[in-house]
């Protein structure tokens, strides 16, 4: 029998010393459980994605020094640790994305990643050379086909790559597959991951052990969800969005948990979509602050649904005492905007909030600029001034009190440019910038499922920026139910205007919305990092030119 521990590590990118100390700690815990092999995720020594840190030779050298230090701890136990490996050949890229097999106090073997993703948020071919040599890993007589993340994902009707590593490895008759991964979360990903593992088992007829990174790195959230799956379809899944270690026993080509894991944890795919999204956003906020060295957040609380949701998520991530809501009413703000915000503050138990009116400052700015406006009629200029005053206020308070400003823009607004640069688009982190407005409401409903946390009046009143008398979002935008569907087909599914019209959407509306999306790319280039929960988020996963015509 082979005892294998899977550790879904939450590393800190580039914090090699902290990462290596955590890895050694888990190895020592695994020793106490009689484990033979402990397995860590892809690039676990440096965290994923290290990005251009990989261009620094000192960074790569430090990674390799740390791996050698970890190897010294691997006596009476073996470990698999992910890290960058120097390519000794002058041809090709200078590095491999590798798995280091550590045993008897040294590096016993290295396995290199074959399939290097270069789409969406991934750009591994920028740094790494693909593998072209194949070999198994053996521990206590068990032969293992060790692959790295993408290496298992090429089984579909439209493969990205011309070969599959497992097609080569299966020739050596392995007993099982092990895959180490750093696979970011999206609300569609758990089901796709499950399907990929099933497809590999169906094709190669051996069980699989899969270990994934957990935690968040800037805008990317990793859900862990490490799991094992047998050829008869039985599977055991570790908990999501947490760093954790579980021990499994491999005997006669069958994998079982050492403890009663089946009753404790379940597949990510069994949770509701909005439960997963909530966990992901809370994890994203928590790790962004912790890994940046901050503990306190500030945000503008408007009385609308977006800022209310961000307030709730931040409170869950950081604690109610660490989130400062600021109400900034103007002469156009309705009474319920303030009262609804105060009700939310009461429901959450916030100990402190600020109310900072903007009317007097707005009037002064308006009077100052009046001679230079040359009697031109009021327009969006005056609305944006109000938004930028609020941005000034919260940034000043952020600076003074050492808080990070949380941005509250949603994906619908970011898509069509319904926001003010250096005003409501300001912030250090965009919490819900990957949720369409309709998704924002659904997540609020999920949060309110057991009790009314977000006041119901916030959820039922018509959305409004309240920058002019009687203003409603519907004055400027189509109904969100229609808008979000068109945006989803265009952004996530890459459908053209003609394809959308063929789906039955009105031509003028489609052309108007797509024009708004395309002409506001310059605004999105200036937004804070957006926590990614969809298959196609604004940011590094969607790269569009600013000056273009299509």
N, C-alpha and C positions, 0 to 999 in steps of 0.2 A: 504493500500500500504506500502511495505517495501522498504526503500532506502538503498542500499548496495554500499559501496565504495570499489573497488579493488585497492590495492596499490602494484605495482610490484617494490618492494624495491631493491635498489642496496646496500646491506650491505657490511661492511668491516669485514672480518672474525676476530673474537676475540676482535674487538673494540666495546665492549658492550655498553660503555657510548655513543659513537657516534651513534650507531644503535638505542639505546633507545630514544635518543633525536630526531632523525629523525622520529621515529614511533610516538612519542608524537606530533611532529609538524604536521604530516599528520592527526592525530586524531583531532587536533584543527581545521585544515582546513576543515575536514569532518563535524565537528559540525556547522561551518558557512554555510554549504550547506544543513543543515537539515537532515544529514545522520543518520540512525538508527544503522547500523552495518558497521564497517570498517574491511577489511580482508587483512592480510599480509601473505607473503609466508612462506613456511616451514623453521623452524629454523631461523626465521628472526631476533631474538634477538642476535644471535651470528654469523650469516652468515653461508652459506653452501659451502664447507664441513669444519666443525671445526676439524675433524680428532682427533689426540691424545690429543688435549686440553681437550677433554671430559673425559680423565683419571684423570684430576686435579679436586679435590673436590672444591677447591676455585673458579675455573672457572665456574663450575655448580652452585655454590652458588651465584656467581655474576650475572649469567643469571637470576636466580630466584628472586633475589633482584630487578633487573631491571624490571622484569615482574610485580612484586608487585607495583613498582613505577608507571609503566604505568597504572596499574589498577586504581590507585588513580585519574587519569585523565579521567577515563571512567565514568563520570556522565552525565546523559541524552544521553548517547551513549554506544553502546557495541562494542567490538573489539575482533578479533581472531588473536593471535600472536603465531608464532611457536617458540618452545624452548625445551631444554632437561628437562625431568621430572624424579626425583629420584624414583626408584622402592623401595617401603617400605619393600618388602619381601626379605628374604635372598636368596631364590631360583631365579635362572635366572640372567640375566645381571642387572647391577646396575641402568640402565637408560632406559627411554622410549623416543622415538621421539614423541613429543606431540604438540597438539594445545591447547592453553590456551584461554578460553572464559572469557573475562573480562567485568564486568557489575556492576553498582551501587558501584563503587569504590573498587571492590575486584575480586578475581578469582572465578567465578561462577561455572566453570566446566572444566574438561580436557578430551580431546579425544586423544587416543594413536594410533600411526601408527601400522597397522597390518602386511603389507607385507614389508619386509626389504630387499632391493636389495643387492646382494653380488656378482656382476659380473661387468665386464668392469671397470669403474672408481669408482664404488660404493663398499663400504665395511661396510654397516650399521650394519650388524649382529655382527661385531667386538665390537660394543658399546651398541646396544639397544636390549631390550627384545620385542618380538612381542606382540601386543594386542590380547586379547581373550574375551573382553567384549564389547558389542555394545549398543549404545544409540544415540538418536537424540539430536540436538541442536535446541532450540526454541527462536525466536525473534519476538515480536509483533504478536504472533499467527502463524507465518510461521514455519513449521517444516522442518529442514534441516538435510540431511545426510552429515556429515562432514568427509571427508577422506583426507589422506595425500599422495600426489604424487603417488608412486607406487601402492597404494591401488586401483587405477582405471585401471591399466595397465595389468591385468591378463586375459583379454578377447581375446584369440587367439586360434589357432588350436593346439598349443604346450605350454600350460600354465606352468609357473615356479612353481606355488604354488597350493596347493590342495584346497584352498578356496578363495572366493571373499568376501571382507567386505560388498560390496553392496548387496550381496545375503542375508546377515543378516539384514542390515539396512532397506532394502525395506519392510521387514515384519512389520515395524512400520509406514508404509504409509507416508513417507516424501513427502513434496511438491516440493523440489528441491535438487540437489546435489551441494555441495561446495567442491572443491579440492584445497588445498594449496600445492604448489610444489616448488622444487628447481631442475629443469630439465635442464641439460646442453644442449647447442646447438650442433647440427651437421647438415650438409647440407641435410640430409635425415629426420631430426627430425620433422620439422614443419608439413609435410604431415602425418607422423605417429601419431603425437599428435592429429591432426584433426580427423584421422580415429578412434583413441581411444575414443575421446569424442562422436563421432557419434555412435560407437558401444555401449557405455554405455547408451546413450539416447534411442537407438533402443531396448535395452534389458529391461531397467527399466521404460521407458516412462515418465520421468520427466526431466525438463531442468537442465542444469549444469552451474555453475560459476567456472571458473578456474583462479587462480592467481599464477604467476610464478615469481621467482627471476630474476632480470636483472643484468647486469654488469659482470665483470670477476673476478675470484679468482685464481691467479697464472695461470695455464694452462687451466682451465675450463672457458668457456664463457657461460653466461646465457642470453637468448634472450628476456626474458619477454614474449611477445606475449600472454599476458593474454586475456581471452575471455569468452564470454557467448554464450550459444547455446540453442535454444528452440527445442521443440519436432517436430515442423514443419520444422526444418532445418535452420531457420534464425539464423544468428550468428553475433556478433559484437566483433571486435578484437582491442585491444590496440596496440599502436605502439611498434615496436621491438627495442631492445638494448638500451632502455632509461628507467630511473626511471620515473614513472608516476602514477597518480591516476585518475580514472574515476568512476563516480557514475551511478548506474543502479537502475531501479525501478522494483520491483517484485509485480505483481498484477494478481490475478486469474491464478497462475501457469505460468505466462508469463513474460519474462524479456526484458526490453527495456532500452537503454541508456538515461540518463537524458538530455544529449546534442546530437547533430546529429553526433554520432560517426561513423555511417556507411559511411558517405561521407568523413570523415577525415582519417580513418585508414582502413586497409584491412588485409586479412590473410597473414601471412608469406609465405604460400604456393603459393601466387599469385606473389611473387617477383621471379626474376631469381636467379638461384643457385649461380652465381658468385657475384651478388649484395649482397646476404646474407653473403657470405664468406668474401667479402670486409668489410662489416659492422662489422662482428664478429672479424676479425683480428685487425681492427682499435680500436674497443672497448677493445680487449685483451691487446694491447699495452698501450692504455691510462690508463686503470685501474692498470696494472702492475706497471707503473711508479708512478701514483698518490698514490696508496696504499702502495708503497714501500718508498715514500718520496723523489723520484727523479723526475727531470723534463727534463733532457737532455740525448740524445742518441748519440752514435758514431757507425759507421760501416765502413767496408772496401768496397769501391765501385770499382768493378773490370772491369766494362764495359760489364759484362754479365747480363743475364736476372734476375737471382735470386737476386743479390744485388740491381739492379735497382728497382725491385718490392718492396723490403723491404724499400728502401729509400722513395718511394712514400707513402707506408702505414704509415711509421713512421712520415713522414711530415704531413699527414692528422691527425694523432693521437695527435701529440705533438706540431705542428706548425713548420714552416720552419726554424725559428730561433733557434730551440732546437734540431736539428739533424745535426751532423757534419759528412760529408762524407770524407773519407781518401782514396786517390788514392796511390797505392804502386806498381808502374810498376817495372818490372825486365827486364833483357836483352832479355827475351823471349816474353815480352808483345808487342802486335801489336800496331801500331799507333792509330788504331780506338778504341782500348780499352780505351785509355785516352780521345780521342776526343768524343767518344760516352758518356763517363761519364760526361765530361764537358758540353755537350749538355743537358743532363738530369738535371744537376745542374742549368743550365741557364733556362730551362723550368720550374723548380720548384721555381726559384727565391731565391736559397740558397745564403746567404750573406757571407758564409765562407766555405772554404774547404782547405784541406792540400794535397800536393803532396809530398810523402816521398819515393824516390827510394830505392830499396833494393839491387841493384847490388853490390855495394862496400862491404856491410856487408856480403852478400852471398859469395863473392870472398874470404874475409878474413876468414870466417868460413871454407870454402872449403880447403883453404891452411893450416889452423890450423889442420884440421882433416885428411889431406892427409896421413901423416905417419902412422896413426892408421887405415886407411882403407885397408892397406896392399895390395895395387895395385888391389883390387877387382874392377870389371867394374862398371860404373855408373848405377844406377837403381832408384827405387822409393825413395831411401834414399835422393838423391840430390833434388828430387822434394819436399819431405816433409820438408827439411830444408828451402826452400823458403816459404812454407806455414807457418812454425813456426816463421820465421822472421816477417812475416806480423802479425801473432798473437801477437808476442812480441810488435810490434809497436803500434797496436791499444789498447792493454791492458795498455801499458805505458801511452798513451794519455788519456785513460779512467781514470786511477788513478790520473793523474796530473790535469785533468780538471773536475773530478767528474761526468763523464758520465757513463751510462750503455752501454756495448757493445751488439749490436744486432747481433745475429747469422743469417746467410743467407743460410744455407744448406736446401735443399728440401728433401721431403720424399723418392724420388727415390734414391738419394745419401745416405741418412741415412740407407735405407734398405740394400743396397749392400756394404756398407762400403767405398763408393767413397768419402772419405774425410780424413783429417789429424787431429788426436787427438792433442790438444794443438796448433793447427794451425787454419784452417778455420772452425773447429768445436767448437772453443771457443766462449764464450758469456754468457750474463746473461739471455737472453731470445731468444728462437728459434721462429721466427715469421712465417716462411713458412714450418716448418718441418713436417707439416701434409698435405702438398700439393705435389702430384706427379709432375714431371717436365712438363708433358702435361697439368696439371691443372694450373701450374704457367703461361704458355703461354696463356691459356684461360682467366685467371684473368687479365693479362696484356692487352689482347685485349678488355676486358670489360672496364678497366680503360681508354683505349684510344678511347672509342666508340664515344666520342664527339669531342675530339681534341687529337693531338699527344703529350702526356705527356712523355711517354717512347719512346725515339727515335726509329724509325722503324728499323734502322740498327741493334739495339740490338736484335730485335725480329726475324730477318731473317737470321742472321749469325749463322754458326754452333757452338754449345756450345763447349767451350774449357776451361780447367784449365790454359792453357798457362804456363806450368811448364817445357816444353821442346820444341825444334823447331817443328813447325807444328802440335802440339798436338791437338787432337780432342777427345771429350768424346766417340765418336763412335770407337776409337781405343781400348778402354777398355770395353765398354758396348754395349749391343744390342741397336738397335734403340728404342728410348723412347716410341714410340707408342706400340711396342711389350712388352718391359720391364714393362711398367706401368700396362698393362692389366694383365700380369702374377703376378706381385706384388699384384695387387688388389684382384685377385682371391685367392691368398695365404694368405694375411694379413687380409683383411676385411672379406673374405668369408670362410676362413679356409679350402680351398681345398688342397688335398694332391698332390704330384707329379703325381701319377697315374691318379688322376682325371683331372689334367691339361693336361696330355698327351691324355686322352680320349676326351678332348675338341678340340684337333687338334694341340696343340702346340708341337714343335719338342722336342723329349725326351732329347737329350743332352743339349739343351738350358734350358729346365725346370730344370734339375738336377743341372746345373751350377748356375742358378740364386738362386735357393732355398738353395744351399750350401753357396753362398755368404751371403744370409740373415741370415742364422743360425750361421755362423762362425763370424759374425760381431756384435753379440749381446753385446760383451764386449765394443765396441765403443759406442753403443747407451746408455749403462748404465752411460756413462760419458758426455752425452750431456746436455745442459741447458734445462729448462722446455720448452715444445713444446706446442704452442697454439693449442688446439684441435678443429678441424672443421669437422672431419670425424667420422663415426661410430666406427672406430678402429684406434686410434692414438698410436704412440710409446709413452711409458711412463707408468703411473699407470694403464692404461686400457689394456695393453698387457704385460703380465708377463711371461717371458720365461727364462729358466736357461741359464747361460753362458757356463758352462761345461756340455755338453750333446751331444748325438749322436742319431739322428733320421732320 
